[in-house]
Amino acid sequence: MPTVWRDGNLRVVIYTDDHPPPHVHIYGDGETKIALTGDIGIVRIVGATPRESRRALAIVREKRDMLIERWNGIHG
């Protein structure tokens, strides 16, 4: 479970044995799963506050290209 980016208390994780389509799991106080392709958006929230999930989504939007490269490097 490589952590591919950190921002404050949030860790952006791509699981090595995960499934397509490309997505990341962002952990802080809870978890927010966010799609990287198509309409970038939140797929699932488990225990994360709305504020934390909005912050996670902002990170993914800003770092999307790098995160897709990392996904492809891990799963390619």
KOLPATI-545015 format. One record per atom (N, C-alpha, C, O): residue number from 1; residue in three letters; atom name; z, y, x. Coordinates in pm, 1 decimal. Atoms other than C-alpha are relative to their C-alpha. Layout:
! KOLPATI-545015
nr, rest, atom, c3, c2, c1
NUM, ALA, CA, Z, Y, X
...
END
This chain:
! KOLPATI-545015
nr, rest, atom, c3, c2, c1
1, MET, N, 0.0, -116.6, 84.2
1, MET, CA, 0.0, 0.0, 0.0
1, MET, C, 0.0, 122.8, 88.6
1, MET, O, 105.0, 183.9, 108.3
2, PRO, N, 5.6, -115.9, -87.9
2, PRO, CA, -120.8, 276.7, 230.8
2, PRO, C, 23.5, 131.8, -74.9
2, PRO, O, -39.5, 159.3, -177.0
3, THR, N, -15.5, -137.4, 46.3
3, THR, CA, 9.6, 625.5, 162.8
3, THR, C, -108.2, 80.1, 68.8
3, THR, O, -112.1, 85.2, 191.8
4, VAL, N, 114.2, -69.9, -57.7
4, VAL, CA, -301.5, 838.9, 212.5
4, VAL, C, 18.7, 151.0, 0.3
4, VAL, O, -59.0, 222.6, 63.5
5, TRP, N, -26.2, -144.0, 0.1
5, TRP, CA, -153.4, 1184.0, 142.1
5, TRP, C, 141.6, 22.5, -49.8
5, TRP, O, 191.2, -50.8, -135.3
6, ARG, N, -133.3, -40.5, 46.5
6, ARG, CA, 185.1, 1347.9, 99.6
6, ARG, C, -3.0, 149.2, -29.8
6, ARG, O, -66.7, 227.6, 40.5
7, ASP, N, -14.7, -141.3, 34.9
7, ASP, CA, 266.8, 1674.7, -70.3
7, ASP, C, 139.5, 15.7, -58.4
7, ASP, O, 164.3, -21.8, -173.0
8, GLY, N, -138.8, -9.8, 44.0
8, GLY, CA, 635.2, 1755.5, -93.9
8, GLY, C, 56.0, -138.0, -26.2
8, GLY, O, 52.2, -225.0, 60.8
9, ASN, N, -58.5, 131.1, 32.1
9, ASN, CA, 802.2, 1466.1, -272.7
9, ASN, C, -102.8, -97.4, -58.4
9, ASN, O, -66.4, -208.2, -97.9
10, LEU, N, 101.8, 88.1, 57.1
10, LEU, CA, 470.1, 1319.9, -394.3
10, LEU, C, -74.9, -76.9, 108.7
10, LEU, O, -114.8, -20.3, 210.5
11, ARG, N, 77.6, 87.1, -89.3
11, ARG, CA, 299.5, 1026.5, -219.9
11, ARG, C, -122.2, -49.4, -75.6
11, ARG, O, -110.7, -101.4, -186.5
12, VAL, N, 124.1, 49.9, 59.2
12, VAL, CA, -64.0, 943.7, -294.0
12, VAL, C, -28.7, -134.7, 65.4
12, VAL, O, -40.2, -143.6, 187.7
13, VAL, N, 10.7, 137.1, -48.0
13, VAL, CA, -115.0, 567.6, -261.7
13, VAL, C, -127.8, -64.5, -53.9
13, VAL, O, -164.4, -46.3, -170.0
14, ILE, N, 110.9, 86.4, 40.5
14, ILE, CA, -420.8, 340.5, -268.2
14, ILE, C, 39.5, -141.8, 38.5
14, ILE, O, 61.1, -170.7, 156.1
15, TYR, N, -35.7, 139.2, -27.2
15, TYR, CA, -336.1, -28.1, -300.4
15, TYR, C, -118.3, -73.8, 61.0
15, TYR, O, -231.8, -57.9, 15.9
16, THR, N, 106.9, 73.6, -66.9
16, THR, CA, -535.2, -256.1, -69.8
16, THR, C, -58.1, -110.4, -87.4
16, THR, O, -173.6, -148.6, -68.4
17, ASP, N, 48.8, 108.7, 85.4
17, ASP, CA, -565.9, -526.8, -336.9
17, ASP, C, -26.3, 47.8, -142.8
17, ASP, O, -22.7, -31.0, -237.2
18, ASP, N, 20.9, -57.5, 132.3
18, ASP, CA, -639.5, -292.4, -626.4
18, ASP, C, -143.6, -21.6, -48.1
18, ASP, O, -227.9, -71.5, 26.4
19, HIS, N, 127.6, 26.0, 68.4
19, HIS, CA, -936.6, -303.4, -862.9
19, HIS, C, -76.2, 130.1, -22.0
19, HIS, O, -16.2, 237.5, -26.5
20, PRO, N, 77.2, -117.3, 39.8
20, PRO, CA, -1224.0, -65.5, -938.5
20, PRO, C, 30.5, 33.1, -147.0
20, PRO, O, 85.5, -51.2, -217.9
21, PRO, N, 63.9, -111.8, -69.8
21, PRO, CA, -1290.5, 195.6, -1061.3
21, PRO, C, 99.4, 70.3, 92.2
21, PRO, O, 220.5, 54.5, 77.0
22, PRO, N, -88.1, -69.2, -96.1
22, PRO, CA, -1154.5, 413.0, -777.3
22, PRO, C, 105.0, 86.2, -70.2
22, PRO, O, 74.3, 164.0, -160.5
23, HIS, N, -111.9, -76.9, 53.7
23, HIS, CA, -814.0, 559.9, -857.3
23, HIS, C, 112.0, 1.4, 101.8
23, HIS, O, 110.6, -75.2, 198.1
24, VAL, N, -118.1, -6.4, -86.0
24, VAL, CA, -487.1, 654.8, -691.0
24, VAL, C, 124.6, -7.4, -87.4
24, VAL, O, 121.8, 21.3, -207.1
25, HIS, N, -131.7, 0.6, 61.9
25, HIS, CA, -122.6, 607.7, -776.2
25, HIS, C, 79.7, 107.3, 73.5
25, HIS, O, 86.4, 107.0, 196.4
26, ILE, N, -78.7, -106.6, -62.3
26, ILE, CA, 95.3, 911.8, -714.9
26, ILE, C, 144.5, -18.0, -42.4
26, ILE, O, 176.8, -18.9, -161.2
27, TYR, N, -141.6, 26.1, 23.9
27, TYR, CA, 468.4, 853.2, -680.4
27, TYR, C, 83.2, 120.5, 39.2
27, TYR, O, 65.3, 179.3, 145.9
28, GLY, N, -102.9, -101.0, -23.9
28, GLY, CA, 744.4, 1109.3, -705.2
28, GLY, C, 124.6, -53.3, -67.7
28, GLY, O, 180.0, -154.7, -25.2
29, ASP, N, -110.9, 53.8, 79.9
29, ASP, CA, 1024.3, 1069.3, -957.4
29, ASP, C, -48.5, -113.2, -89.2
29, ASP, O, 30.4, -196.8, -133.4
30, GLY, N, 64.0, 105.4, 78.2
30, GLY, CA, 781.8, 848.3, -1151.1
30, GLY, C, -134.3, -30.5, 62.4
30, GLY, O, -155.1, -7.0, 181.5
31, GLU, N, 134.2, 33.4, -47.8
31, GLU, CA, 422.0, 731.8, -1121.2
31, GLU, C, -103.9, 60.9, -92.4
31, GLU, O, -89.6, 57.3, -214.7
32, THR, N, 116.3, -47.4, 74.0
32, THR, CA, 96.6, 896.2, -1227.9
32, THR, C, -121.8, -66.0, 62.4
32, THR, O, -144.5, -53.7, 182.8
33, LYS, N, 122.9, 63.9, -47.4
33, LYS, CA, -226.8, 696.1, -1199.4
33, LYS, C, -115.8, 89.3, -42.0
33, LYS, O, -126.8, 127.7, -158.4
34, ILE, N, 106.7, -94.7, 26.1
34, ILE, CA, -537.7, 913.8, -1169.7
34, ILE, C, -133.5, -55.6, 47.9
34, ILE, O, -145.0, -104.0, 160.5
35, ALA, N, 136.3, 43.5, -32.1
35, ALA, CA, -908.4, 822.3, -1176.7
35, ALA, C, -63.9, 100.2, 96.6
35, ALA, O, -40.7, 220.7, 86.5
36, LEU, N, 67.6, -84.1, -98.4
36, LEU, CA, -1120.8, 955.2, -887.6
36, LEU, C, -145.6, 26.1, -34.5
36, LEU, O, -205.4, 118.7, 20.3
37, THR, N, 141.2, -14.2, 31.4
37, THR, CA, -1466.1, 916.9, -1042.3
37, THR, C, -17.4, 32.6, -148.1
37, THR, O, 76.0, 19.7, -227.1
38, GLY, N, 23.9, -40.2, 137.6
38, GLY, CA, -1628.1, 1031.9, -1364.1
38, GLY, C, 80.3, 124.5, -29.2
38, GLY, O, 91.9, 213.7, 54.8
39, ASP, N, -89.4, -110.7, 33.2
39, ASP, CA, -1403.6, 1272.4, -1545.0
39, ASP, C, 134.5, -28.3, 64.4
39, ASP, O, 209.0, -115.5, 19.8
40, ILE, N, -128.1, 20.4, -66.9
40, ILE, CA, -1110.7, 1298.9, -1307.7
40, ILE, C, 109.1, 25.2, -102.6
40, ILE, O, 112.1, 129.7, -167.7
41, GLY, N, -105.6, -18.4, 97.9
41, GLY, CA, -807.7, 1247.1, -1521.6
41, GLY, C, 109.1, -102.6, 13.3
41, GLY, O, 95.5, -204.0, 81.8
42, ILE, N, -115.4, 87.8, -2.3
42, ILE, CA, -474.7, 1086.1, -1573.6
42, ILE, C, -29.6, -123.8, -83.5
42, ILE, O, -73.1, -115.0, -198.3
43, VAL, N, 21.5, 128.7, 66.5
43, VAL, CA, -501.2, 718.6, -1663.1
43, VAL, C, 130.3, -49.5, -61.7
43, VAL, O, 131.5, -103.3, -172.4
44, ARG, N, -128.7, 53.0, 47.2
44, ARG, CA, -131.6, 635.2, -1698.2
44, ARG, C, 113.5, 79.5, 63.5
44, ARG, O, 104.0, 122.4, 178.5
45, ILE, N, -121.0, -64.5, -51.3
45, ILE, CA, 209.4, 798.0, -1659.2
45, ILE, C, 116.8, -92.4, -29.5
45, ILE, O, 135.0, -137.5, -142.6
46, VAL, N, -119.8, 82.2, 17.0
46, VAL, CA, 525.2, 595.7, -1602.1
46, VAL, C, 116.5, 74.0, 64.9
46, VAL, O, 130.7, 73.7, 187.2
47, GLY, N, -121.9, -63.6, -49.4
47, GLY, CA, 845.4, 795.6, -1568.9
47, GLY, C, -18.1, 136.0, 64.5
47, GLY, O, 81.2, 199.3, 100.3
48, ALA, N, 22.7, -131.7, -60.7
48, ALA, CA, 683.0, 1110.5, -1427.6
48, ALA, C, 11.4, 107.3, -108.0
48, ALA, O, -24.8, 84.7, -223.4
49, THR, N, -8.1, -111.1, 93.5
49, THR, CA, 752.5, 1444.2, -1590.6
49, THR, C, -139.2, 60.7, -17.6
49, THR, O, -225.9, 41.5, 67.7
50, PRO, N, 129.0, -67.8, 15.8
50, PRO, CA, 462.2, 1644.8, -1732.4
50, PRO, C, -31.5, 93.5, 117.4
50, PRO, O, -146.6, 102.8, 160.1
51, ARG, N, 21.5, -90.5, -113.9
51, ARG, CA, 509.7, 1896.8, -1449.9
51, ARG, C, -45.9, -77.4, 123.7
51, ARG, O, -139.9, -36.8, 191.9
52, GLU, N, 37.1, 82.1, -115.2
52, GLU, CA, 493.8, 1625.9, -1183.0
52, GLU, C, -142.1, -54.8, -15.8
52, GLU, O, -218.2, -57.6, 80.9
53, SER, N, 134.8, 52.8, 24.6
53, SER, CA, 181.0, 1475.5, -1343.0
53, SER, C, -105.9, 108.4, 14.3
53, SER, O, -214.3, 82.0, 66.4
54, ARG, N, 95.1, -110.7, -18.6
54, ARG, CA, 9.3, 1815.7, -1355.3
54, ARG, C, -18.8, 30.5, 147.9
54, ARG, O, -130.5, 56.0, 192.9
55, ARG, N, 8.3, -22.5, -145.1
55, ARG, CA, 91.2, 1866.0, -986.9
55, ARG, C, -81.2, -110.4, 65.7
55, ARG, O, -163.1, -83.2, 153.5
56, ALA, N, 75.5, 113.2, -54.2
56, ALA, CA, -43.9, 1518.4, -908.5
56, ALA, C, -148.8, 17.4, -27.7
56, ALA, O, -231.4, -6.1, 60.5
57, LEU, N, 139.6, -20.3, 36.3
57, LEU, CA, -366.6, 1596.7, -1093.1
57, LEU, C, -62.1, 112.8, 83.0
57, LEU, O, -177.6, 102.3, 124.3
58, ALA, N, 49.6, -110.7, -83.0
58, ALA, CA, -404.2, 1925.8, -902.8
58, ALA, C, -28.1, -47.5, 142.6
58, ALA, O, -127.6, -7.1, 202.8
59, ILE, N, 21.0, 54.8, -134.3
59, ILE, CA, -367.0, 1738.7, -572.0
59, ILE, C, -128.4, -81.9, 3.2
59, ILE, O, -209.5, -67.0, 94.6
60, VAL, N, 119.2, 84.9, 3.5
60, VAL, CA, -633.2, 1486.0, -671.1
60, VAL, C, -126.5, 84.8, -13.0
60, VAL, O, -226.7, 56.9, 52.8
61, ARG, N, 117.5, -86.9, 13.1
61, ARG, CA, -873.3, 1758.4, -779.4
61, ARG, C, -32.8, 68.7, 131.5
61, ARG, O, -149.8, 82.0, 167.3
62, GLU, N, 20.8, -68.9, -128.3
62, GLU, CA, -824.7, 1939.6, -447.8
62, GLU, C, -46.5, -96.2, 109.4
62, GLU, O, -129.2, -58.5, 192.4
63, LYS, N, 24.1, 96.0, -108.8
63, LYS, CA, -844.8, 1625.9, -227.7
63, LYS, C, -94.9, -112.7, -39.6
63, LYS, O, -103.9, -213.0, 31.3
64, ARG, N, 81.7, 107.6, 56.4
64, ARG, CA, -1091.4, 1420.1, -434.3
64, ARG, C, -95.2, -63.2, 100.5
64, ARG, O, -98.1, -185.7, 113.0
65, ASP, N, 97.7, 55.4, -94.1
65, ASP, CA, -1362.5, 1381.8, -167.6
65, ASP, C, 67.1, -85.3, 106.9
65, ASP, O, 19.8, -194.6, 138.1
66, MET, N, -73.2, 75.6, -101.8
66, MET, CA, -1113.2, 1270.0, 96.8
66, MET, C, 57.1, -128.5, -58.6
66, MET, O, 54.8, -232.9, 6.6
67, LEU, N, -58.9, 118.3, 62.4
67, LEU, CA, -946.3, 1030.1, -146.2
67, LEU, C, -105.3, -105.9, -30.4
67, LEU, O, -78.9, -225.2, -15.5
68, ILE, N, 108.4, 96.5, 22.6
68, ILE, CA, -1278.5, 869.7, -241.5
68, ILE, C, -41.8, -64.3, 131.9
68, ILE, O, -66.9, -184.7, 136.6
69, GLU, N, 30.1, 57.2, -133.0
69, GLU, CA, -1358.0, 826.1, 129.2
69, GLU, C, 103.4, -103.6, 38.5
69, GLU, O, 68.4, -211.4, 86.5
70, ARG, N, -106.8, 96.0, -32.5
70, ARG, CA, -1020.4, 657.9, 179.7
70, ARG, C, -9.9, -124.6, -86.7
70, ARG, O, 7.5, -235.9, -37.0
71, TRP, N, 17.3, 114.8, 89.9
71, TRP, CA, -1075.6, 435.7, -127.6
71, TRP, C, -110.9, -89.3, 51.8
71, TRP, O, -93.6, -210.8, 62.2
72, ASN, N, 114.3, 76.9, -48.6
72, ASN, CA, -1415.8, 329.5, 5.8
72, ASN, C, 31.2, -66.4, 133.9
72, ASN, O, -13.8, -178.3, 158.6
73, GLY, N, -39.4, 59.9, -127.0
73, GLY, CA, -1270.2, 269.0, 352.5
73, GLY, C, 90.6, -120.3, -18.3
73, GLY, O, 80.7, -217.7, 56.3
74, ILE, N, -92.2, 110.2, 25.8
74, ILE, CA, -1000.3, 44.6, 210.7
74, ILE, C, -68.3, -113.3, -75.7
74, ILE, O, -40.4, -230.4, -50.2
75, HIS, N, 61.4, 100.3, 87.0
75, HIS, CA, -1219.3, -135.1, -45.2
75, HIS, C, -145.4, -27.9, 31.7
75, HIS, O, -208.1, -110.4, -34.8
76, GLY, N, 142.4, 15.7, -31.1
76, GLY, CA, -1562.3, -111.2, 118.6
76, GLY, C, -28.5, -112.0, 86.6
76, GLY, O, -144.4, -136.1, 120.3
END
